[in-house]
Amino acid sequence: MQVKTPISLQRTLRSLLQLSSTVNHLKQIHCRLLVLDLHQDQFLITNLITVLSQRFRAINYSFSIFTHTHNPNTFLFNAMIQALSETPGFQSNAIQLYILQMRYGTEPTRRPNRFTFPPLLKACVATFRLVKPIQEIHAQVTKFGTYSDVYVGTTLLDSYSRYSEVEFARRVFDEMPIRNVVSWNSMVSGLARCGEVCTAKELFERMPDKNLVSWTSMISGYAQNGYFNETLAMFDDMVASGVKPNEITLVSVLSACANLGALGLGKRIHSFLEDNGYGLDLFLGSALIDMYSKCGMTTEALQVFDRMLERNVVAFSAVIVGLAMNGRGLEAIRIFEDMRFQGMLPNDITFIGVLCACCHVGLVDKGQYYFHSMTREYSIVPKLQHYACMVDLLGRAGLLDQAYQFITEMPIKLDVVVWGALLGACRIHCNFELGVHAAHKILELDPQHSGGFVFLSSAYARSGDWDAVKKVRMMMEKSGMKKTPGRSWIEINNIVHQFFAGDKSHPLSDKIYMKLDELARLMEFEGYTPNVESVFYDIEEEEKEQSLNVHSEKLAIAFGLLNSPEGTLIRIVKNLRVCDDCHFAIKLISKIVRRDIILRDSNRFHHFTGGTCSCQDYW
């Protein structure tokens, strides 16, 4: 039976609940309710549970109060379901509580309403891997007549999108009688999250009102799906529209800058942060470290790291990986040891950086020690990336037999990355027998892997086995291999320019190709001969040489030489591993034009200066 409490006393007690600053204060009020025999007043109990759970996360105490309340009504059920759904580890209890509520049938005082379903849907998303429970609640939403509520509809479409059920989400959105900016934002971010960025952009353009969340949803969606140029363009549009970015926006934009090597814009954002008092928190600090590292500016990355007032494993991992990628392995290891000295626990990403650092410095014994310490000291189960680092470490040191033995003893299923690490070592150390074995293993796992075909073709060609070369080409044609087109990016005057292999779409193409011809003539005087082994298409030798001369990174370098002051550094990002010919050519170009060139390919950083490369011709 519902207790009737005088309204004035209800207001007084509710005010005391809202003013409570500790759990002990709330316990005193609870005791007072018991003394006054008001512990069954569901209005007051609902308020008590809400304050306990939302302000103090006292979920067990809240649930104990709930279970001692007779005949809980809809409002009390809603308060408890919401409290459980918002507490990690208790979301499944929220679902069980809703099932209990349904056992009461459709009594008017316990009937679910529009406030029941949003937290229940969030609990399902946190609990279940399959979408079926969402569909069952969708049916309940319809049954209890709450489908037209904008809050319920928005949460429902967001839940569907988190299971990548875009069609269901879009159907809910299209059937909503009323939509607010939150509904639009949820649909846009849901589409972007599921990789349907173009559809998300179309919906974004149709939005009647756009706010910060709208812009950030699109910017984050572009960045997460690899549309980095579009990320930067959208950010420019956002700034032009007068919307001030928040930390989430800026982290996404910094990620795009990192992936494109857009150092100029990255520096502008860094200045924006400082000028607007954002401070170097964990998220922005780590994003800046990643951006500077991927632009080859490790000194600046270290400066950001040193200025961070608080550092967590993400920040440490970012700087360790960044230094390792750029060939500063000893410094990466030093910071890792500092991290351990401070008592901070590394994670799997940290160890990828540490093992990579050992690879570049050639510390085989130390690398093996760190690898075994993952499980022995930190209970971290090695992943494929860690095994690939170990194969690379042993292979780089010329210990190919040990590397192969390590592979055969691996306790997990192998992938092309692990065999690719061995293949790279075989290529450098000219162990063609083992390399052919690795190449065949790669092609078994990925029949369209271009690296496997390239190695087999060049290995058989070197041995003069032209029948085998023909067989490799037939295998390649039969596989229907479609090689990923090479792309390179260069930033000039805060604008990122993109080049494809053989690209002639740039407005300055004529000048770029003239510059390439000029460089080709100068390289000949330095003893350059095109290395056509990486060109395995059946074309004439002259055509092979011409195709090498128009690789995307060479086009980007020529453009950079034409459009930047003499003596300044040229910074290029490429989506694929740089081929042997381009690597040798860029070494010569750095010597001829007397300019440093930083190239980040899919494997690592290459710092070219005076005819040498920081990778020491191993990548």
N, C-alpha and C positions, 0 to 999 in steps of 0.2 A: 504493500500500500504506500502511495506517494505521501511523504511527510509534508505538511503545510507549515512553512516557516514565515513569520511576519516579514513583509518586504523590507522594512527598515533594517531588521537584523540581517537579512540576506545581503543587503547592500554593504553593511558594515563588515561582515565577514568576508565578502568578496573583495572589498578594498584591502583588507588585511592580507588576503592571499596574494594580491597583486603587488603589495609592498614588501613581501617577505624577501629577504636577501640570502637566507640559508635554508637548508633542508630542516635544520632543527627548529627554525621558526615555524615551518609548515607542520612539523610534527606536533608542536604546541597547539597550533590551531586545530589540527586533527583531534587531539586530545580534548580540546574544548568542545568540538562537535559531539564527541562521544559523551561527555559530561552532560551536555544540553540535550542529549538524545536526538541530535540532528544528523547523525552519521548515515541516515537513509534519505536525507534530502539530496535528490539526484542533481539538482541545479548546483548546489555547493560542492558535491562530490565530483561532478564533471569539471568544475573550475579547479578543484584541488589536484585532480589527476593531470589536467592540462599544464598547470604551473610546474608540478613535480617533473613531468616528462620533458617538456620543452625547455625549461630553464635549467634544470639540474640533472636531466637524464636519469632520474631515479626510477627506472622502469620496473624493477622488481617490487619496490614499495608501491608504485602506482597500481600494478597488477594485483597485489595483495588487497588493496582497498577495493578494487573493482570486484574481486571474487567474494568479498564480504558484503556487497551491496545487493539487496533483494530486488529481483525483477528489474534489472537495468533497462532503461528506455533507450530510444534511438540515439539521443544526444550523448548518453554515457557510452554506448557501444562505439559511436563515431570517435569520441575522444580517445578511447582505449585503442581502437584500430589504428588511428593516426599515430599515437605514441609508439606502438609496436612497429609500424611500418617505417618510422623514421629512425629506429634504433638498429644498427648493424647486429646481425645474429638473432634478431627477434622477428624478422619479417614473416617467417613461416607461421609464427604465433598469431599474427594479424589475420592470416587466412583461416586458421583454425577458429579464431574468435568469430569471424564472419559466418562460418559454417554453423557455429553454435547459435548465432543470431537467427539463422534461417530455420532452426529447429522450432523456434517459437511461431513459425508460420507467418501469417501476414497481419498479426495484431497491429492495429494502428499506432500504438505507442512504441513498437519495436520495428516497424517497417523501415527498411533501408531508404535513404533519401539521397539527394544530390551531393551531400557531404560524405557519404559512406564510400562511394566508389573511387574517387581519385586516390586516396591513400591505399586502398585495397589494390588497385592496379599497380601502383608503385611497388607494393610488397610482392606482387606476382613477378614483376620484372626482375626484382632482386633475388627471387627464390627459384624460379623455373627456367630451364634452358629451352623449353618448347613453347610455342605460342598458344597451344590449346587452352590453358587456363584463362588467357586474355579473351579468347573467343567465348568462353563460357560466361565470363563476367559481362562481356558485350551483350549477351542474351539477357542477363539479369538487368542490365541497364535499361534495355527495351521493355522488359517485363514490368519494371517498377516506374516506368514513365519519366525517367530522368534523362532520356536521350537528347532532349532539346537544350539541356543546360550547357552553356558554353564551356564551363570549367570541366565538366564531365567529358564532353566531346574532345576537348583539347588534350586531356590526359589520356584518353583512349587512343587517339591518333598517334600521340607520342609513344605510347606503349607498343603499338603495332610497328612503328618505325624502328624501335630498338631491337625488334626481332627481324628486321629487314623485310617486313611484310608491307611493302610500299603500296600495293594495290588496295589492301584493306584500309591503310591509313588515309589514302587519297579518297576512298569512298566515304569514310567518316567525315572528312573535311568537306567534301562536296555536298553532303547531306545536312551539314550543320545549318540551322535556320539563322543563327546569329554567330558572327565571327568577330573576335576582337584582335588586337595586335599580337596577343600571346598565341592565339590560334594560328595566325599566319606565320609567326616566327617558328612555332613547333613544326609546322608542315615544311617550311623551308629548310630548317636544320635537319629534319628527318630525311628529306630527300638527299641532302648533301651528305649526311652520314652514311647513306646507303649507296653512295657513289653516283647518284643521278644529279650531277651538278648542273647540267644544262637545263633540266626541268626545274630545278631549284631556282636558277637564275630567272627563268621565265615567270615563275610564281612571284619571285622577289620584285620584278618589274611591275607586276600587277597590284602589288600591295597598296592600299589606299593611304596608309600611314606607316612610315618606317621609323624605328627608333634605334638606339645603340645595339640592342640585341639582334635586330634584323640585319644590320650591317655586319656585326661580328659573326653571325651564323653563316653568312655567305663567305666572308673572308676565311673563317676557320674551315669551312667545307672545301673551298678551293685548295687551301694549304694541305689539308689531310689527304686529298685525292691527287696531289702532285701537280696541280695547276698553279704553278708558282708565279708565272707572268700575270695570270688573271688575278692572283692574290694581290699583287702590288698595284695593278690597275684599279681594282675594287677599293683598295685602301686610299688611293689618290682621289677617287670619286667621293668616298666617305668624308675625307678632310675638306674637299671642295664644297660639300653640302653643309658644312658647319657642324658636323657631329664629332664630338670629342671622343677619341678611342679610350678603352679601358685596358687593364692589364691583359685580359684574355685576347683582345684584338691584337695588341702589340706583340704578344708571344707568337701568335700565328704569323704576323708579318715578318718578325725576325726569323722564323723558321723558313719562310720563303726566301728571304735575303740570304740565309745560310746556304740553301740548296742551289741558288742561282749565282752565288758569289757576288751579290749586289752589296759591296762594302759601303759605297757612298750612301745609299738609303739606310743601311744598317747603322752607320755613324749618325745620320740625321735623327733616327729614332732614339739612339743613345743620348744625343743632345736634348731631344724633346723630353726624355725621362728626367734628365737632370734639371732642365729649365722649369719643369712643372712639378717638381718635388715628389716624384714617384718613389724614389729610393730603390736600392738594389735588394729587393726581397728575393726569396728563394727561386721563384718562377722566372722573374725578369732577369735576375743575375745569371741563372743557368742558361737562359735563352741567349743572352748576350755572349756568354762564353762560347756557346755552340756556334753562334754566328761568326764571331771573330776567328775561331779555330778553323771553320770550314772556308773562310776567306784567306787562310794562310797567315793570319795576324796573331800569332801565339803570344807575343809580348803584350798586346792589348788584352787578350783573353786572360792572361795572368794578372794584369792590373785590375780587371773587373773582379776576379776571384779574390785578390788580396783586399779589395775594398768592401767586400760583402761582410756585413756585421754578423750574419748567421749563415752557416753552411750545413747542408745535409748531404746524404749520399749521392743525390742527383747532381749537386754542384761539383762535388769531388769527382764523380764519374765523368762529368762533362769536360773538366779540365784535363783529367788523365787521358781520356780518349783523344781529346784535341791535340795534346802534346805528342802522343804516340803516332797519330795520323800524320803529323808534320815532321816526323823523324827525330823528335826531341825525347828519345826514349828514357835516358837517364834521369831527366827532370820529372818525367811521368812517374817513374819508379820511386823517386824521392818523395813526391807528393803522396803517393800511395802509402809509403812507410809512415809519413807524418799522420796520415789519416788513421792508420792502425794504432799509432802511438796515442792518438787522442781518444781511442776507444770506440771509434765509429765503425760500424759493421759494413763491409763492402757488399755489393750485390753482384748479380751475374754480369751486368753491364760494366761494372768496375773492372772485373777480371778480364773481360774482352780487351779493354784498354791496356791493362798491365801485360797481358800475354802478347799483344801487338807491340808494345814497347820493347819487350824482350826480343821479339823477332828482329826489329830494326837495329837493335844494338848488338845482336848476336850472343845474348846471354842464355845459352842453352840450359845449363844446369839450374840457373835461377828461374827460368821459365818453367822447367819441370817441377821445381819446388812449389812455385805458385799454383800450378795446375793441380797438384795433389793436395795443396792446402785448402782448396775450394771445398772439398768434401770432408777432409780431416779436421779442419779448424772451424769451418763456417757452415757445414752441412748443405752446401750449394751443389745441386746435381749439374754436372757439365752439360751444356747443350752443344748442338752441332757446330756453332760458331767457335766455341772453345776448342773442340777437337780440330777444327780447321786451322786455328791459330797454332796449335801444337804441330800439326803436319807442316805448316809453313815454317815454323821455327826450326824444325829438324831439317827440312828440305833446303832452307836458306843456308844452313851451315854445311850443306853437302852430304848430310847423313841420310841419303835416300833409302838405304836398306832399312834403317831404323824407322824412318817415316812410313814406309810401306808396312813394316811389322806392326807399327802403332795402329795403322788403319785396320789391319786384319784382326786386331784384338779389341777393337771398339765395341762396346756393349749395346750400341744403338744403331738403328738403320742408317746407312750412309746416304749422302746426297751429293749433288754435283759440286757443291762448294768444297767439300773435303777432297774429292778426287781432283778438283780443279787446282787446289793448293799443291797437290803432288805433281800434277801436270806442269804447273808453272816452274817448280823446282827442276823437273826433268828437262824442260826447255832451256833453262839457264845453264844447267850442268851437263847438257848434251847427253843425257841418258835416254836414248831413243827407244830402247827395248821396253823399259819400264814406262816411259811416256806413252807408247802405243797402247800398252795394257790399260793405263789410266784413261786414255782417250776413249777406248772401247767401253770402259765402265761408264764413262760420262754419257756416251751415246745410248747405252742401254737404259739409263735413267731418263735421258732427255734426247730423243732422236733428232731434235732440231737444234741442238747446241752447236753454235758456229765454232766455238773454241776447239771442240773435239775434231771437227772436220779440218780446221786450219792446221792443227798439229799433225794429224795423220798425213795430210797432203804434203806438207813441207818435209816431214820425216821420210816418207817414201821417195820424194823427189831428190832429197840429198843422197839417198842410197842408190839412186838410179833405177828404182823399181817403178817404171812408168805404167806397167799393168796395174799395180796396186793403186797408183795415183788415179787411174781411170775408174777403178772400182770405187774409190772414195767419192769421186765426183758423181758416179751413178747412185751411190747411197744417198748423197746429198740431194740429188734431184728427186729420188724416190721418196725421201722424207718430206718433201715440200717445204724445206726450210725457208723461213722468212727472217732474214737477219734484221735485228732491231736497228733502225736508222740512227747513225751517229749524229749527235747534236752537241753543239758547244755554245756557251754563253760568255759574253764579255760586257762589262759595265763601263760606259764612257759618259762622263758628265751626268751621273745619276740615272742614266737610261740603260736598261739591259737590252743588248742586241743578241739575237739568236741566229745561229747558222747551222744548216744541214750540209752533209757531204755533197759536193757538186752544186751547192746552192747559188743561184743567180738572181734571187728575188730582191736582194738588198739594193737600195737606190745607188749605192757606191760600188756595185759589183764590178764595173769596168776597171776602176782604179784598184780594187782589191786584187783582181786577177793579174793586172799589170805588176803589182807589187810582188805577187807570188812568182811571176816569171823572173823578176829581178832577183829575188832571193834564191831561186833555183840556179841561176847563173853563178851567183856568188858562192853558193854551196859547192858547186862543181869544182871551183878553185881550191876548196878546202878538202877535196877528196870524197865528196858525197856521191854515192851510187844508190839509186832507189832499190830498196829491199822488197822485191815483188813476191816473196814467199807467202805473205799474209793475204795476197790477192789470189783466191783459188777459183775464180770464175774462168771459164775457158775462153779467154780473149788474148789478143796479140800482146807481146811484151811491151810495145810502146803504149798501148791502151792501159796496161796495168800501171805503168809509170805515171801516166796522166791521171789515173784515178787516185793514186796515192797523193798526188800534188794538190788535190782539192778536198782532202779530208777536212771535216768541220773545224778542227782545232787550228789547222793552218790558215783557213779563211779568217777565223777570229783573230789570230795573231797578226795577219796582214792588216786587218781593219784597225787593230789596236795601234800598230806602228804608224798608220796614216793619221790617226786621230788623237794621239797623245803626245805630250812634249818629249823631246829626246832625253834619254837617261832615266825616264820614269819606269816604274815596274808595270809589267803587263800581267793581268790575272785572268785566267781562263778556267771555266768549269766544263767538263765533258761527261756525258751520261754513260759512256762505255770505257773499257780499258784502252789506253793509248797503244797503238800498234808499234811494233819494233821500228818501222821506218820513220814514223812521226817522232818517236822519242829521240832517235839519232838526229833527225833533221832539226828538231827544236834545240838540241844541245848546240849544234852548229850556228843556228840563228842567234842564240843568246851571245855567242862569241862574236859573230859578224857585226851585229847591231849594237853590241856592248850594252845590253839591257837585260836585267833579270826578268825571268818569266816564271810565274807560278801556275802550274796546271794541276787541277784536281780531277782525277779520273775516277772510275768506279772502284778502283783498288786502293788508292792512296794519293798523297800529295807528291808532286815533283817540283823541286825548287831548282830551276836551271840558271846557272850563272857561269859566264866565261867558258862555256863549252863542256861543263860537267853538270851532273844531276845529283840531287841529294839522295836518291834511291840507290845510287851506285850500280845502276843498270840492273836492278833486281826489283821487279814489281809484278 
